Amino acid sequence: MQRVLSTLALAVLPLLLTACPPKDHVRLYHTEPIAPSLSIEQVESLSVLGSTRIDDGVNFSVFSGNATRMDLLLFDDPEATVPTRQFEMVRHGDAWNLFVEGIGLGQHYGFLAWGPNWEVHPDWELGRIEGFVADVDSLGNRFDPNKLLFDPYTRAFHRDHDWSKGSTASGPARTQSTVAAASKSVIVESEYVWSENETTWRESRRDRAMPGHRWEDMILYEVHAKGFTADPASGVDHPGTYRGFGEKADYLADLGITAVELMPVMEKPLDGGYWGYNTLGFFAPELSYASDKRPGKVMDEFKWMVDELHQRGIEVILDVVYNHTGEGGLWREKLELADAHELDASTAAELANLDPKEVAGLYSYRGLDNASYYALSDQDAGFYNNNTGVGNTTRCNYRPMEQLILDSLRFWVEEMHVDGFRFDLAVILGEKDRDYTRWDTVENTMLMKILQDPVIVENNVRIISEPWAISGFYLGQFPKAPSGDQAWYEWNGHFRDVWRSFVNNDGWAMNSREGAVDFGGTMTGSYDLFGDDGRGPHHSINFVTVHDGFTLYDLFTYDNKQNGCSPLNPDCCDARLSAWCDPASGEDNNRSRDWGSNNEPFKRQQMRNLFAAMLLAQGTPLILGGDEWMRTQLGNNNAYYTRADNPNSWYQWGTYQAQNERRRMHDFVRQLIALRKEHAWAFARSDYAAPPTWLDAGGGTNPNWGGRHIALRYNHPAGGPGLLVLVNMELGPVDFQLPAGNWTRLVDTQLWFDDQPYFEQSGADPTRSANAFPEPVGTATYGVQSRSIVVLVSS
């Protein structure tokens, strides 16, 4: 039976297009919708877009619905000011295709594009203005043939953009050629050989009953791939790299977490910020995080890291940013509108950026088809919808971006073996195309297409949302697939807010609600948010701190954010007009509290309370990496800045391991994770069928929900040892009547067990946490000290 491929499929019909000077027997072909010269199996195995090696050549395919001409440029020397060869591509539907024989691995390339706002002109050459109509026209086209564009599907970049050789900007820099300046796409192929363990891991992970890795077993650790080991005291041979991260895998395994959630690791621009939430290449691991920066070796090193983590039972979750890109614009220094002597953090709004709409950076997507890849303003297509708060919002539910997202996810799962994804500002994935003020019917959007993608389903990939954006707060509204049990996990911002208020606000009672959730809801998986559509408690990602906002230590050290001049934001010290200096950025509603510089033991008690809240609640706990060492950002709650990539942001292992109180905190978290795993039957629930019994201090079943103390009793379903969790956030101690039986204390977060007099009197090891040592109780009551949490087990 004859089979016909879509116009976006790569198919290769050898048809000589034009005579060209010979070079190593290079022959130039264009592609057609059907490929009788290849078997159908060969054709279907090709990538839809990007560069694909076929026999002794490469097929290039790139999307553009609005371009009028597309050229492929090949470079033997990627630093050259002119290409080695330049070929006009051929259009089939909205795909521009070309097959070039005689090239292969290591080939550097890029594209030039023309369109309605910059017409093809016979006299044009690089650096010239001929054919120019406008930097951006009424339909949002931003074509500029002076800007070399990388392949959106490239697996590797040869370096960052070199601004000293040319600006990506339109506007005044529209005629600056970036042929030499641009980061070239490189044809690469990974040579990494996976370990024998990886085959077993991949097969096991497809089984949703995999021991220790059921959906409800996940214990997440959010971490920056570079900052985790960049400090020389991290003890790795390759600090600040994928290899260094993999070298630290034993530490993560010993801590007990089951999955790392890596902050963005896809290629970003040189000025893309420390956190990395400005993705340029959705198929390429970030070059600067590799110890071996040769094209192709970056992929190998990333795979090695994944392999090392998998060998230790640790899943790899990627934080992915498909809602906007790192294509810059409006990046120039600000204009000062106020008297410099009057300007301070409180009047930061007087710094304005007045770059016009004509000025925008053209790395790739804008220059290939701005109107197709981005969500443009209804009022003026020269501007962008900004539901992300950072501009450059993409059209996630329009076909080129839809295809890119799905192809990217499949690549990271199938080629790089990652286990899941956390979607930054995932609300954007549900917005109706060209009507960005509301969600479309979920079934019509990427929210459902991702869940139901065959690669996602087959590999049991974890799908996690950040369920908010400028356009709205959609917590609890992400879908479950109509068939099967694939469903979205969600970051539960209400859990964060309830527990921050509960420990820092003396007037916060257990029935004080945050949206749909109160104290009882947070401890039992937030049924009101996740239970109504068939999801389970584990779909609630319970966190108190993440990269956005304070660290856990800072939550008890600062009343307000400190986002001005500091080691975390040096631009506000010496480059006040920089776009990176924004003291007003970051959340203002932090629910933080400065407990005083002379109150460090109590701060540690409060930190232990919040670790206990996350790890003893039903749901999926998410720990911010470094919190186990009391990491500080000096009160900065939005340290995304490019220059924040410095030792003050990195994990300061030398400082951590030299201080006993930090080592005790690390040990406490380690012990608490082990406790959760041992009693997964109580805390790691897949359904809402076994909530705890709520008790008052006297043992009755009618607790005062308007108060600040309560007991939670968990009865083992198989008759094994039961658990009792005692919570007291009152200003004084509370005596709890214990149920009949023999009880052993497993955890008590109170100050005494972590204060210096205790270690002096007891002779206990000052590097180990006495807050998590088993001790028989031997009495009918237990006095829970002020602002403390206790865990008891029956025997």
N, C-alpha and C positions, 0 to 999 in steps of 0.2 A: 504494500500500500504506500502510495506517495505521501511524504510528510513535508509540510511547509513550515519554515521557521518565521518568526516575527521579524519585523524590520530592524529591531534592536539586537537580534541575534548576530553573532559574528559568523559569517560564512565566507568562504574564500573561493572565488572563481578566478583562476589565473587569466587575466585579460590585460594585455599590455596597454597602458594608458597613454604613455608619451615617451618619446625618446629622451634620454638623459645621459650625460657624460658617464662613462663606465667608471666604477670604483669598486674593486674587489668583487666584480660580478654582481653588483647590486642591481636588482630588477624591481621595478615599481609596479604594483598592482593596486586595483581598487576592489572593494568587496561588493558582492551582490546578495540578494536575499536567499538564494539557494546555492548549494555548493556541491555540484556533481563531481568535482575533482577530489573531494574528501568523503570518507564514509560518514553516514549519519551519526555514528557513535563518536567520531572525531569532532564533528561540528557541535554536538550537544555537550561535549566535555569542555568546550571553550567558555571562558568568562564572557558575560554579556558585554561588558564595557572594559576599557583599559587596554593594556598591551598583553598580547598572548603569543607565545612562541609556538610556531608551527613548522616542523621540519627544520629547514635551514633559513628561516626568516621569522619575522614578527608581524602580527596583525595589530593595528592600532584602531581603536574605536572610542569615540568621545561623543557625549550628548550635547546638542544645542538645537533648540527649536526655533531660535530667532536669528542665528548667524546667517550671513549670506556667503561667507567664504571661510574656510578653515585650512590652515597650513600646518604641516608637521615639520619640525626642525630637529635635525639630528646633529649631535656634537661628539666629535672625537676628543676634543678638549673642552670640558665643561666651563672653563674660565674664558673661552674665546669671546671676542666681541661680535663675531659673525658665526653662523652655523656652518658645519661641514657640508651639509646638504639641506635643502628646503624643498618640500613637495606639497602641492595642493591636494587636499583630501577630497573624497567623493561622498556626496550625501545620499543616504537611503532613509527615507522617513526623517526622523530627527536624530539619526546616528550618522556621524561622519567617520568614514572608514578608509583604511589604506593598509595594504600588505607590502612590506619591503623585504626582499630576499637578501641574504648575505649578512644579516646583523643578528645579534643575539644578546647573551648575558653581558652586562656591563655597559650597554648602550645608554647614553644620556640623551634625553629628548624633552621637548616641550611643544606648545601650540601657540599660534597666532590666530586671532579671530577678527572678522569684520562683520558689521551689521548695519541696521538702519541709521544709527547715529554716527557711524564712521564708514562711509561707503568705499567700495573698492575703486581705486583710481590708478590709471596706468603710470602716473609719474611718482606714485608713493614709493618710498624706501624707508628703511629704519631711521627714526629720528626726524621724520618729516610730518607735515600737517595735512598734505593733500588727502582729500576725501572726508575730512573732519566736518561734521555737522553740529554736534553738541556732545558734551561730556556725558550727559544723560538726557534722553528725549522723553516725550510725554508718556511713552509706554514703559519706561524704566530701563531701556537698553543702555548698556555702559561699555560697548565694545571699544577697544583701543589696540590696534595692531602693533603699537610700539611696546606693548607689555607681553613678555613671554609668560605663558600660563602653564602651570604644572598639570599633570593628569590627575583628576580627582580619584582615580583608582590606583594610583601608583603605590607600590609596596615599599619604596625607599626614596629618599632625597639625598642628594650628594652633599648638601650643607644647608645652612640657613640662608635667607636672602641677604645679600651684601649691599647694604644701603649706601656705602661709599661709592658704589659703581652705578647706582641708578635707583630712583624712587618708583615704587609701585603705584604712586598716586596719579589720578587724573587731575583735572583742573590745571593749575599753572605748570605742573610737571608732565602734562599729557604727551609731550614729544620726547621725553627722556626714554631712551631704549633701555629695557631691562634684560636684554639678551645675555649680557655678561653678568649682570647683577643677580639674576633670578636663581632660585634653587631648582636644579634640574631633576626631573623624574629619571629614575634609573631602573632598567630591567634587571631584576634579581631573581634568584631562586634559592631557597633555603637548603643548606646541606646538613642541617642538624639531624642526627639519628636519635630518636627517642629511646629511652631506657626500656628494658623489658617490663618494668613496673607500669609504664604508661599504658600499655595495652590492657593490662588488668584493670587499671584505674578507670580507663574510658568505658570499658564494658560494665564495670561495677556501678559507675555513676549514672548509667542509663537506667539502672534499677532504682526505683524510688524507695525501696526498702533497704538500701545499702546501709549496713550497720554504721552508726555514727554520722551518717549523712542523709538521713531522711529529711524531708522538707522541714520538719519541726526541730531538727537537731542543730541547726546552724547557729553558730556564735561568731558574729562578724567583728572584724577589726579594721577600721578605716585608717589608711596610712598613705603617706606620700612616698612614692617609689624612690625618689632621690633623697629626700630629707631624712629618711629612716636610717641611712648608713653614711651620709655625707661627712659627719664628724669623724675625724681620724681615730677617735677613741671607740668607734663602733666595733673595732676588732676584726674587720674584714680586710681582705687584700685589695678589693676594688671598691673603695668608698663611693657612695652616691650613684651607683649604677644598678642595672638589672642583675649583673653578676654579684654585686655586693649584697643585693636584697636576697638572692638565692643562698648566699653564704650565711645569711642570718636565719635561715629556715629552722634550724634547731631551736633557736630562741623562741620562735612563734609556736613551734610544736610543744615546747616545754610550758609555755604560758597556757596552752590548752585551747586556743581559739580554733575553730574549724574552717574558717574562710577569711582571707584578706580581701578587703574592698579597696582596690588601688585607685587613688585619685588619678585623673586623666593621664594616660600614657601614650596617647596618639600624638602625632607630629603637630607642633604648635609653632607660631612665629617666634622670632628672637625676643620680641617684646610682648610675648603672650601671657605674662604673669607667672608667678611662682607656682600657683596651684595647677595651672594648665587647662583652665576651662575656656580655651580659645583654640579649638581644633582646626587645623588646616587639612591634614591628610588622614582620612578615616580608615585607611588600610595600612598605615605605616607606624611602627613603634617610634616613639620620640627618640631622635638621634642623640641628643645631649645626655640621655640616661644610659647610653651604652659605653662600656669600656673599650670596645673595638668598634670604631665608627665607620669602618669600611662598608659600603653598600652590600646588603645581604647578610653581613655578620650581625647586624643589629637584630634581625629576625631570629637568627640562631641563638643569640644571647638571651633574648626574651624567652624563647622556648626552653632554654636551659633552666632559667629561673622557674618557669612553670613546672617543669619536670621535677626540680628539687622540692618544690612545695608539695606537689602531688605525692612524692615518695614519702612525705611525712604526714599525709592525710589532710592536707590543707587545700581547700578550694581557692580558685582565683576568680574574683569578681571584678569586672572593670567598670569604673565610673565613666559613662559615655555621654557625650555632649552633641546631640544631633539637632538641638533646638536653635542653635546659632553657630556661626563659624568664627574663625580667627582672622578673617579678611578685614583689615583695619580700615580706618577712615576717621576723619575728625580727630586725629591723634596729636595734632600740634599743640604747643604750649598754650595755656589759657591767656586770655586778655584780662588784665586787672582793671576793674571798674570802680574800685574804691581807693581812697587814699591809702597808700602802703602803710602809713603809720597807724591807721585804724584797723587794718586787716588782721584778724586772728581766726581761730577755729570757729568762733560763733558767727562770723560773717563770711564764711567760706563761699556762700552762694554768690558773693560779689565777684568771684572769679568765673568768667564765662568763656566758652569756646564758641567762636563765631565763624568757624569754617563753613563755607556754603555747601549746598547739596552737590555741587559739581566736583567736590574733592572726596575721593574714596579710593581705597587701596584695591588694586586688581592683582591678586595672586593667581586666581583660577576661576572660581565659580562666577564671580561678577563679570569677568571678561569673557567667559564662555556663554553665559546666558543668565544675566542678573535677574530678569523678570521671571524666569522659570524656577530658579533655585531659592529666591528670597521672597518673603512676605512684604510686599510694597504697600505703602500708605494709599488708602482710597482717595485721599485729598490731593496728593501729589506723589507721583511714582518716582520722584527723585529722592524721596525719603522712605524710611522703613518702618513697618509695624514694630512696636517695641514691647511686646508682652514678656520678653525675657529680662527687661531692665538693662540690658547691655547692648541693645541694637542687633542688627544683622540677623533677625529672626528668619528661620528658613520655612519654606513651604512644605512641611512634613507630609502633608496629605495631597501632594501633587506628584505626578508620576516620576520625574527624575530623582527627587529627594526620597520618595518612597522606595524606589529601586536601590538607591545608594545605601539607605539605612539597612534594608534587608540583606543586600550583598555584603555590607560591612560586618553585620552580625554573624552571618554565615562564615565569613573569612576567619574571624577571631575564634569561632567555635571549632571549625573543621581544620583549619591550618595551624592555629596557635593554641588550641586545646583549652581555652578558657571555659569556666564553668557557669558564668552568669554575668549579668549586667545590671548596673544601677543607672537609671536614666535621669540625668540632670533636667530639672524643670519639665518633667514628663507631661505636664498639662498640655504643652505645645503639641504633643503627638496626637491629642484629641481634638484640636481646634478645627473647625470647618474651614476648608480652603476658601480664601478670599472673604471670609466673614469671621475674623479672628476674635470677635467679641463673645463667642459662645462655642461650646462643644458641639460637634456633629453627633449623629447617632453613633454610638460606640462601635457598632458592627462595621461602620464604613470607614473607620480610621485605623491608623497604625497601631492603636492600642490593642485591637483585636487581631490585626494581621501579624503582629509580632508574636502574640500568644499562640497562634495557630500555624505559624511557619513550620514546615515539616522538619527542618534541621533543629529548630528550637525544641520541638516536641520530642523528636527521636533521642536527643542528647540530654533530655531532662534539665534544660538550662533554666537557671533561676532568673526571674524577671522582677526587678525592684524599681519602684517609682519614688521620685521626689514629687509629691502630689500637689505642688503649688507652683504658681508663676504670678507675674504681675496681673494677669487676667483673672485670677481667681484661686481659691483654696478648695481643692477637690478631694481632700482626705476622705477615704472610705468609699469613693465612687469609681475606683478602677475595677476593671471587669475580671470575671472568671470566664474561661472558655465555655461555650454552650455544651460541649461534649468533652469528656475526660475531666481531669482535675487540675489542668494547667491554669494558673491564676496569678495575678499581680500581687507581690508583696508591696507594702507601702511604708515609707518613713512616717512614723506616728508622731507628728509634732505636738499633739495634745498630751501624749505621755511626757514628753520633755517639759511642757509648760506646767502640767499638774505637779510633777515632782520638784521642779525648781521652786515653785511657789510653796509647796508643802514644807520644804526644809528651810527656806529663807524668809518666809512670811509667817510671823507668829499668829496672825489672824486667819490663816487658811485652814479650813476644816475639811474632813474627808468627803463631805458631800458638796464641797465647792466644785462647780463644774467648769470644765474648759471645753467648750463646744459640746460634743456628745459624751464626753468622758469625765468621770470623777475618779477618786482614789480606787474605788472598787473596780471600776472598769479597766483602769490601767493595770491592775494586778491579775486580771483574768482575760487578757487578750482583746479588750475593747470590742465586745460583741456588737454593740450598737453600730460600730463602723464596718465590721468585717463579717459578722455572722448572718446578716440578712440575705446574702446572695450565695451562701454555700461555702464561703471561705472559712478558714480556721484561725485559731489564735496566732499561729505562727506567721500569718500574713501581716501581722502588726510588727513592724520593726521598731522595737523599743529603744530609744536613745535619749540621752540627756545633753550630750555635747557631740558635735561633729566639726568638720573643718570650718563651716559657717558658724561664727560666734565664739564665745569664750571657751578656753580649755576648762577642765573641771577645777583645777586649782584657782584659776582666775575668777571663776564663778563665785568663789567665796573670799575674794581678795579685792575686788573692785566694784564700787557702786555703779560706775558708768564706764563705757568704753573709752579707750585711750588711743584713738586712731590718728592722732596728729604726729608731730615730730617724735620719732623714737627709732631704736635700732630695727624695729619691724617695718617702719615706713620712713627710710632715710630721705626720700624725695621731699617730704614735708620739712626736712631740716635744711637741705641745701639746694632744692629745686622746687620752690614753693609753687611756681606756675606750671609745673609739669601736670599732665593729665593724670598721673598716678598719685598726686597729692590731693586727697579728698578726706579731710578729717570728719566730714559728715557722713561718710559711707558706713555701712554696717548697721545692724539692728539696734534700735534704741530700747526696745522692750525686752530686756535681758533677764529680768527677775533674779538679778545677782545681788550680792550683799557683801560689803566689806566688814569682815568680822574682826578686823584689827590686826596690826602687825605683831602684836604681842600674844596673839591667840592661835599660834600655829597648830598646837595639838588638837584644838577644837576644829579647825579647818579640816584636818585629816579625818576626824570623826565624821564630819559632814560628807566628805568625799566617800568614805566607806559606806555611808548610808545610801548614796546614789548608786554606787556599784552594786550594793545589795538589791536596790530597787530594780535595776536592769536585769540582774542575773537570777533573781527569785520570782520575777513576774512571769506569768504565762505569756508567750510571745517570743519573738526572736530578738535577743539582745545585740546591740551594736555599740562597741566600745571605740572611742576615739583613741587611736594609737598615741602613746606617750602619756595618757592620763594615768596609766598604772605607775608611772614614775613622777607624777605631779608636774608634768611639763607646763611651762608658762609661756605665754606670748606677751607678757608685760602689759596685759589689759587690752591689747589690740584684738578686736573681734572680727576683723575682716582683712587679714594679712595676705591678700592675694597678689600684692604688688610684685612687679618683676624684681625689684631690688630687695624684696623680702627673702629672696633666695640667698640667705646668709646664715652664719652659725647660730644666730639668735632664733631662727625658725627651725633649724635642724634639731634632731634628737641629740641631746648633749650627754652622751653615754658616760663620759668622764665625770661629769658633775653628778649624774644619777647614782652611779655605783660607788661613789665616794661617801655618800651620806646614808646613814643607817635608816633614817626615817623614810627615805625614798625606797630603799630596799625592802623595808617592811610593807610599804604600800604595794609594791610589785608582788610580794609574796602573798599578801591578802587577796589580791585579784586572782592570782594563780590558784589559791586554795578555794576561792569562791566558784571559779569556773569548774574545778573538779567536783565540788559539791553539786552543782547544777547537773553535771553529766551523770553522777552517781544516782541522782534522784530525778532523772529525766521523766519518769512516770508522773511526777507532780508538776514540774515546771515546763517541760517541753511537750506540750499537748498538741495533738493534731485536730482536736475538736473541742467543743464547749461542754462535753458531757460530764466532766468531773471537776466542777469548781470547788474551792475550799469551803469549809464551814466557817462562818464568821462568828467570832465570840467576843464578848466583852471581857473586861479584866477579871470579873468574878467567875468566868466560865459559862455565862449565859449566852443564849443565841440571839439576843436582841441588843447589839452594840449601839452606842450612841454615835450615829454617823455625823452628827454635828460637832463631834469632838476631834481629838487628834491622837487617839490611841485605840488599838484593836488587835485581835489575835486571829490568825488564819490557820485552821487545822486541815491537814491533808491526810486522809486515810488510804493506806496502800490497797490497791484493788485486789491484790493476791494475798492479802493478810500479812504482808511484811511490815517492817518498821514504818510507823507514821511520822509525820513532821508537824511541827508547830512553829509558826513564824509570829513573833511578838513585835509590834510596831508601836513606838512611843515617841511622838514629836511634841509632847507637852513640855512645859517649861520646868517641870520637876519630875522625879521618879514615879513610876507606877508599879505596884505589885500585882502580878498576874497569877491567878489560881491555875495550877496545872492540872490537866486531866489525870486520872489514875494511871499509874504505870511508872516505869523507870525511865527517866529522861536524861539525855546527855547533851550538854551544850556544844554546838558545832561552831557557832558564830556569835559574837557580841561586839557590836561596833563602838561601844563606849570608849571614852577618852582614856580611862585608867590603864587599860592594857597596852596603850601605845605611848604612855608618858614616861619620861626618864626615871622618875622615882620607882615605877614598877620594875624596871629592869635592874635598878640598883638593889632593890630589896629581894627580888626573886632569883636573880642570877640567870635569867633566861637569855637566850641568844638574841642580841639586839638587832640582828639582821633579819630575823624571822618574825612574822606577825603573830602576836599572842592573841589577837582578836579572832583568830580562826583555828585555835587549838581545841581538840575534843577534851571535855571535862565533865564528869558525872555531876548532876545537879544535887540529888540527895535530899531535896526539900519539896514540900507541897506547893510552894509558891516560888516565883522568880521575880526579883526586883529589877525591872528594866529602867536603866538610868535615863535622864532627860535626853531627848533627841537621839535615841538609839534604836537599833534593830537587832533582834536576837533570833537565832534559829536553833531549835531543839529537835532531837530525834529520839524516838522511843526504842526501847530494847526489851 
